[in-house]
Amino acid sequence: MTSKQALHNLVDQLPSSRVSTAVRLLESLRSGDYDPVLLALLTAPVDDEPETDEERAAVEEAKADIAAGRVVTNEELRREIGW
């Protein structure tokens, strides 16, 4: 089996939920004009590690901050950092 045949087989086996991601990735590889950050995001492995107690606490703290209105807009942050 050639590499292209193997690729066709993989495409045929893709779940519908992954097709748009595969299209974007393949189009960027074909054009040679790919964004390395986008490529890294598209090809990153799924984070399947269990959430730690520290991570869970950080999420709860963030939710509490949002609920209490302790947030800043993107515009406010840009002004604050001079961007």
N, C-alpha and C positions, 0 to 999 in steps of 0.2 A: 504494500500500500504506500502510495506517495504521501508526502507531507500535505499536499493540497487535498488529497482524498481524506486524510485523517482530519483535516480542518473542516471539510464539508460534513463529515460524520459528527464532529463535535457540535457544529451549528445545528444540524438536524436534531440533536439530542437536547439542545438548550430549552429550559423551561421558558414559557412566554414572558415571564417577569424579568428575564435577563437579556432578552433580545435587543432592547434599545441600548443597553450598556455595551453589548457586543458590537452593535452597529457603530457607535461613537468610537470605540476603541479601534476597530478595523479601519474605519475611514481615516482616523488620524495616523495610523501606521501606513496606510496606502499613500497618503499625501506626503508623508515625511515631515509634515509640519505639525508635530504633536507637542503639546504642552507637557513637559516632564512631570509637573505636579499632578495634572489630570491623569496621566498614565499611571502614576504611582497610586492615586486614589482608586482608579478603575481596577487595578490589578492587586490591590492590597488584600491580604487574606481576611476572612471574617474573624472578628474578635469573638471567640467562643469561650474565653476564660470567664469563670464565675466572677461576679462583682464582689469586690472586697468590702469589708465593713467600713473602711475609710472612704471608699468611693460612694457607698450608699449614704454615708453621713454628709458628704459633700453635696450630693444631689438634693438631699432633704434641706440642707442649709440654703442652697440656691433657690429652691422652691419657696422657702419661707421668705427670702429676700424679695422675690418677685411678688408674692402675695402682700408683703408689707410696703411695696412700692419703692424699695431700695434698689433702683435701677437707673441707668443713664441711657440715653438714646445714642445711636451711632454718631449723630451730628455733635452731641455734647462731648463724646469721647474724642472725636477728631479735633474739636476746638481745644480740649484739655491737653492733648499731646502735640498740638501744632501741626496737624496733618491736613 
